[in-house]
Structures are given as C-alpha cells and as structure tokens.
Amino acid sequence: MKDKVSLQTKLSLLATALLSFCGVLVETSMNVTFPELSQLFNVSLGSIQWITTGYLLTVTIIMGTTAFAFKKFPIKNIFILAISAFLIGDILAIIAPSFVVLLIARIIQAVATGLAMPMMYQVVFTQIPESKIGLYAGITAMVISLAPALGPTYGGILSSLLSWQYIYILVLPLIVISFFIGIKVIDIQPRGNAKRFDYPSLILLALALITLVWSTSQFGISGSSNLVKYGSIIIGLIFLFGFIKLNNHGESEVLNVKILKKPEVALNAINYFILMFINIGISFVIPIYAESVLGLSPMIAGLVLLPGSLIGGVMAPVAGMIYDRYGAFVPITTGLVIVIIGTSLFAHLQDFYTAFLMLVFFAIVRFGFNLAFSNTISNATANVDKKNTSDVNSIFNMIQQFAGSIGTSILAAIIAFHQNQVIEGVSKVAKTYAGGHVDYLLLSIIATIALIIAIINWNLQRKNKIKA
C-alpha cells in the first residue's frame, strides 16, 4: 500500500528523534543550574547564560547549513557526525574543569542538535506518504514541545538531588540507543546540488544572528547606552541584508531563501517564529516569576511546567491527524485562539496567581501551541516543490531556534529592565511582578497577530485553490 509507512522509516524517525530530544532536553535543563555554576566557576550570571545563548546561536547557524548538506551527502553520514559531536560534547561537559571548557562542550553539542532536528523533519517530509504527513509531523513536534518544558524539571531534580553533571550522564543511554538504531536503518540519499557551499554567506548569517540576539540582551542591562542598543540592532540588520543579497547569487549558496517570496510560505514562517517565541519565552518566564514573586522553590517552579508539556506532547500527533483529515487551518486557527486565551489569562489574572493556576494557564497555552505548531511547517512544505523540502526544513528549524533565543533574550531583558529601575519603596518582587505583566501582555498581543496572519493565509490559499 502506498500510504503504508515502513518499519525502516519509523526507526529512522525514532533514531533522529531521540538525538533531537536529548539535545533540546540538555539545552533547557541547564537554566536552573546557572546560580550554582556561577559560584562553582567564579563567573557572573551574565557570562554563565552564554551556556544556553551560545548553544542556541550555534544550533541556529548549523541549521542554516543543513539544506545544502542534505542535498550533497547521505543522511547516514550526517547522522554519524551528529552523534559523534553529541558524545564528544557530553563527555567533555561531564569532566569540565572550567567555564570555558563547559562552554566549548556545549557548542560542540550544539552542532549535533543543529543537525539532528532538521534530519528528523527530513525523514518525515521525504519518506512519509502525503496522507500521513500531518500525523508524523505531529510526532516530531512532541520532541520539540516536550523537551523544553521537561528540561527545567529534569535539571532541577538532578541538580538538587545529585549534581548538574548527571544532566549529561543520564542522556548517554538514549544516545547509544539512537546510534545503534540509526546506523542500521537510516538510508536517505541526497537529491543533488550543483552549487558550491557559500562560506561568506554563512559568516554573514552567523554575524547577523549573534549581533541581533546580543543587542536585545542589552536592553535589560543597566547603564547600556542607546547607541550600543540601537546601533547593534542596525549592524545586525545590515549583516542580515548582506546575507540575503549574497546568498543564492552565482554558483554557491547556503540555503534557498527565495522560497520565502511565496506569501503562503512566508506567512507560515512568521507564525512559526511567533509560536516558538511564545513557547520558549513563556517556559523561561514562568519559573523565574514563580520563584521571584510567588516564592516557590526551583523544583516546584519547574514542576509547574510539567503537566502542560505532557498535555501538549499528547496533542501534537492528534493535531497532525486533524491536519490530515481537515487541512492545516482548522487546527492552526483553533490552536491560536486557545493560545490567546491562555496568554491573556496570564496577563490579566496576576493578582490571583497560585502555583496551580499558573499550571492550568500554561497547560492551556501548550494545548493551543501544539494544535498549531507542527501544522504550520507542514502547510509550508505543502506549498513548495518537493525539491525545496530541505530548504523549508532548514529555514523553519533556524526560525524555531532563533525565535527561542530572541524570545528568551527579549523577555529576560523586559524583566531585568523593571528590576533595575530605582524606585523608592518598591521592592524587587513588585518590579518582577511588573516585568512579568509586560511579558505576558506582549505574548498575548503577538498571539493575536499570529491569528490574524493565519486567517489571511487561509483566505489566500483558498483563493489560489491550495489545500488549506
């Protein structure tokens, strides 16, 4: 039967999903260890946070190379490289004697995650029958949605009961399982690409991403001048413009950004960014707010995220099945409405917060997020030729990681800005409360924008008689 998914394909997806899950889990687990690592290595929290920020940026940059790599090399070769990078980085992190060594370990591991996540989608969009794309894209979304929310709980429990090194130790068995499965079953050949790799474009892209993320973090730093803040944003945009102009010209390229000229793809890309901005951003803000304002312990603050992550994970494949049966925009628009409800509850009911209410509100947000998220990239892929699947895959995975890093940076800067205000008689708790309110309000506003964009895209695709 043409709609049947082979065991080999299922196992290929499992191997890449395990590697991706471990990468994202370790990434988000480290946030709760920052105070401990700051004391252990005698460096500031501002420096320690680069363990996550540097990781995210490296992941994003590596993802930018995958569209080219998938066209040039067998997926198995890329998988072996990714597994090797993860193991080297993991072992180096476990024995790290200094902050610099730990940072290097994290960057090496970021190479693995940057390759693994697009590989996972490449299996789906090249090996799965079109009638089941939604279901299997939903399954991959489980990895992306579960790991970030489980990370703080996983990291908090291990660092409290054992030590932060166990964050890395306990994922090793999963990586070994991933390796033995993947080496046996992954067999996806490249489609071919006559162009050479464009190194200058990659450098410009890396400079743009690093500069833009760094610039947003400056808005939360007391004493940072407007020249530094706005000047660095302008420089980052110049680098980005330079990348766009240089890439796809001549005989070399990094990835085909011309697919974003198609409105149906571009609108999905914007919503993919917004959804991940909300997902990673709110997962970052909730533990900080719960600890600083409600006075909860790090472990309890992390556990607030757990039910929502589990509910969202279960919903992801269900959302995919809805896509397969009814098209993309039934689950996308429904999901966005639910996200708006959830973020609005966070924004307008702060005075009534308890750990339980925050848990419920987050579960609502994650329920809506998982209805919409994977269906957004599935719909974008349906709007390009098969030969451009790897480009959609690479670009959307880059967007996802960049949205997470920029979202964390912006929301953290908003809280830090309020905390740094010198107002007589106003406590740090009250300042954090105010910063959290702005964060939640911002998230509800951009969720509303995403719904408007989805409706526009829906009408556009119906007008052009594209399956929506």
N, C-alpha and C positions, 0 to 999 in steps of 0.2 A: 504493500500500500504506500502511495506516495506521501501520505500525511503521517506515516509512522516515523518516530524518532528512534534511531538505532541505539543500542546499548553503548557502542563506542562513543557516540556523540554525547550521551548522558554522562559518561565517565569523564570525557574531556571537559565538559562543563563543571563537573564536580572538582576536578583537579585544579582548574583555574580559579574556581570559586573559593576553595579552601585557602589558596595562596592569597587571594584578594582579601578575604575575611581576616586572615592573620595580620596582613599589612595595615588595614584600617583599624582593627582592634588595638594593636600595639600603639598606633598613632594617637588614638583618643584616650588610651589608658594613662599616658604619661602626664596629662594635665594635672592630675591630682597629686603628683609626686613633686611638683615644682618647689614648694617650700622646703621639703626635705633635701632635694638635690641642691638647692641654693646654699643651704648650710653645709652640706657634705663637701661640695666642691668650692665653697667660698666665693661664689659669684652672685651677681644681682639677679633678681627675678626677671628684669628686662633682658638679661643675657640668656637665662635659662629657657625663656619662652621660645627661643630660636630652635630648640629641640623639636618643637612642633611646627613653628612657622617655616623654618628651613626645610623640614621634611615635606610639608605641603607644597612649597615652591618647587622643590626638586621633582616631586611626583608630577606636578603640572607640566614642567619643562620636558620631562621624559615622555609624558603622554603625547606631547607635540611631535615626537619622532615616530610614533607607532604607526601612523597611516603609511608613511614611507616604508617602515620596516616590514609591515605585513604584506606589502606589495613586492618586496625584494627577497625575503627569507622565509623558509618554512617555519610555521608556528612552533614546532617542537624545539627548534634551535633557540628561539626567543624564550620559550618556557624554561629551558635548561639554564640560560643566562639569568633569568629572573630568580629561579630557585637558588642558584649559586650566590647571587647578590644578597638574598634574604638571609641565608645561612651565615655568610661571612659577617654581615652586619649584626645579626642576632648574637653570635658568639662574641664578637668584639664589644657589643653593648654589655653583655654579662660580666666581662672581665675588665671593663673600662676603668682605668685608674684616675682619670681626669675628665673634666667637662669637654675638653677639645676632642678627646678620643671618643667620648659618647656621642658628640655631635657628628663626627665623621662616620661612626657606626650608623647613626640614624639616616644620614644622607645616602649611604650605601644601600640601606634597606629601602629607602625611597625609590631607588632605581627599580627594585623588584616590584613594588606596588604600582609604580608608574607603567610598567609593562603588563602586569597581571590583570588589572581591571579592564583595559581595552581588549586584552586577549579573551577575557570572559565574554564580552559582548561580541567579539569577532566570531566566537563559536556559535552564538545564538543567531546572528544575522547572516551567517554563511552556511550553517549546517541544519538549521531548524526550518521545517516547511512553513510557508507563509501563514497557513491557517492556525499555526500554534505559536507564532512569534510573540503574541501578547503574553501568553502563559509563561513562556520561558524567559522573556524579558522581565516579567514579574518576579520570577525565581531569582534572577540575578540582582534585582532590586532589594531582595531580602538581605543579601550580603551588605549592600551599601547602607541600608537603613538600620539593620540590627547592630552592626559592629560599632558605629559611632555612639549609640546610646548605651550599649553594653560596656563600652570602654571605661567610662568613669567608675562604674560599679566594679568591674573586674580589677581595675587598677587600685581602687580604694580598698577593696578587701585584701588583695595581696600585699600591698604596701603596709597595711595596718597589722595584718596577722603574720606575715613573713618578711619580705623585703622587696624593694622595687625590682630587683634583678629577676624575680620569679615571673614578672610580666613577660619577659623574654624566654625564660626557661620552659614555661608551660605550653607555649605555642610550638615548640620543636617537634613533638609527635605529629601534630597536624601537618607540618611542613614535610616531614618524612613521608607520610601517607600521600600527600599531594604529589610528591616527586615520583613515587613508585607507580601511582596510577597514571600520571601524565606521560611518563617516559614510555609506557606501554601502549597508550591509546591515542594520543594526540597525533593527528596526521592531516594537517591542512596546508596545502601548497600555496605559494604566493601567486597572485594574479599577474604579476609582472609590471615593471615600471621602467620606461626608457630613460627617465630623468635621473640626474645625479642628486645626491643629498646636498642641500643648501645650508652650509655651515654659517655663513654670515647672517642669514635669516633667523636661524636658531639662536644665535648670540643676541640679536636684536629683540627677539621674543623673550628670552630669559631676562634681559635688562629691563624690558617693559614690565614684566610681571613682578620682579623683585622691587623695582622702584615704586610701582603703584601700591603694593602691599606695605612697604616701608613708609610711604608717605601718609597712608591712612592712620598708621600707628602713631604718627607724630601729633595728631590732634588730641590725643589723650595725655601727652607729656607736658607737664607744667614748664613754662619757660621756652618752649619751642616757638620760634618766630614764624610769622605768617609767610615770610619769604621762603623759609625751609618747607613749610607745609604745602603751600600752593605751587611753589617753584618745582618741587619734586614731582607733584602731580603732572605739571606741564611737561617736564622732562620725560616722565613715564609714557605720556600720551604721544610724545614725539617718537620715542622708541617704537611704540606700537604702530604708529603710522608708517614708520620706516620699514617695519616688518611686513606690513600689508602691501606696501609698494614693491618691495624687493622680492617677496615670495611669489611663486607662480609665474615669474618672468624668466624667459630664457630656457636653458637646458637643465636647470636644477630647481628643487622645491623641498620644503619641509612637509607641508600638507596643503590640500586644495581648499583654500578658504573661499573660492568662488561659489561653492555650493550655498553660501550664506546670502548670495544675491537673490536666491529664490525666497520670496516672502514667507512661504509655508514653512521653510526650514529655519529662517531667521527668527520668526515669531516663536517657534518651538524652542530655539536656543535661548532666547530671552527668558522664557518661562522655566526652562531647565535651570538657568542661573538663579532665578528668584526662589525656586523651590529648594534648591540646595543651600542657598543663603539663609533661608528660614530654618531649615532642618539643622544644619551645623550651628548656626547662630544661636538658636533658642536652646539647643543642647549645651552650649557653652554658658549662656547667661543663667539658666535655672540653678545649677549647683552653686554658682557664685552668689546669687541672690538668696538662695535658701540658707547658705552658711552665714552670710554677712547681715541679712535683715531678719530672718527667722531664727537664727542661732542654731541651726541644725548641724549635726556632725557631718564630716565629709562622706562617711559611709551612707548615712541616711539621705543626704543630698543627692548622692549618686543613685541610690535606690529609687528615688522619685522618678527617674527616667526609665526604669526597667519595665513596668507594665506597658507603657506606651510603645516602647521599642518592640516588645513581643507582639502586641496587637498589630502594630504596623507591619512587622515581618510576616505575620499570618495573612494580612490583607493583600500583600504585594502580588502573589500568584492569583488571588481571586480577582484583583484589578485587571490582571493580564487576560484572564478568561472573559471578563466583561468586554475588554477590547476586542478579543477575537470574535465575540458574538454581536456586539452593538457598535463597534467602531471606537475611535480614540476619545471623542469629545464627550461622550456620556460619562465615563469615569473621570476625565480631566476636569470638566466643569463642576461636577459634583464634588470631587475632591477639593477643589479650590474654594468652593463655598464653605466646606467644613473647616478648612484651614483658616479662613477669615473668621469664622465663629470662634475657633479655638484661640487665635491670637487676640481677638477682641476681648474675650473673657480674661485673658492675662492682663490686657491693657486697662480694663475698666473695673476690675474687681480686686485690686491690690489690697484694699483695706480688709478684705475678708480671707486673705490667704492663710491656708494651713498646708502642711505637707501633703495631706490627702487631696485638697482642692487643686494644688499645683500638679499632682499626679494625674488627676482627672482631666484637667485642661490640656496637659501635654499629650495624653492619650488621644484626645480629640484631634489635636494638631497632627499627630502622627498617622492617625486613621485617614485623614484627608490627604496628607502628603503621599502616602503610599497608593492611594487611588489614582493620583495624578502623575507621579514622578516617572515611572518606567514607561508609561504610555506616551509620554512626551517624546522620548527618544525613539520609541517605536514608530510614532507618527512621522517624525522627521525622516527616518530611514525609508519609510514607505513613499516619500516624496522625492527620492533621488534614484538614479540608475544604480543597478547592482554593483557596478564597478566603483562607485563612490561610497559604498558602505563603510569601508575602513576610514574614510575621511570624516564621515558623520561620527563614527565611533570615537576617533581620536579627538576631534573638536569638542564633542559633547563631554567626554571624560575630562578634558582640560578645563572646560567651563565649570564642571562639577567641582573639581579641586580648587580652582581659583575662587569660585563662589564661597567655598568653605573657608579659605584663608582670608579673603577680603571681608567676609561676613564676621568672622571672629575678630578681626582687627578693628572693624568699624564699631561693632557693638561693645568691645572692650574699651575702645577709645571714648565712647559716649559715657560709660560708667566712670572711667578714670577722670574725664573732664569734670564731671559733677563732684567726684570725691576730692578733686584738687581745688575746688572753689573755697576761698576763705570767707566764710560767713559766720559771724559771731553768734554763738548759741545754737548752731546747727550741727548735730552730730554726724559722724561718718555713716551711721546707719541710715539717717534721714537722707543723706546725699546719695547713698547707694540706692535707696528707695526711688529717689527722683530719677537717677540714671536708668534704673531698671524700667521705670514707667515710659521713658522716651524710647528705650529699646523695644518694648512690647508694642508701643504705638506705631513705631516705624515698621515693624514686622506685619502688623495688621494692614497698614497702608499699602505696602508693596504686594501683599497677598491679593488685595483688591485690584491693584494694577494688573497682576497676573491673570485674574479672572476676565478682565476687560480684554486683554490681549488674546486669551483663549477663545473668547466669543468672536472677536474679529477674525481670527484664523479659521475658526469653524465656518463662518459665513463665506470666507474666501475660498475654502476648499469645496464647499457645496456649490458655489458659483462656478468653479472650474471643474465640477463633477469628479473630484478626487474623493476616494473613500475617507470619510471623516467620522 
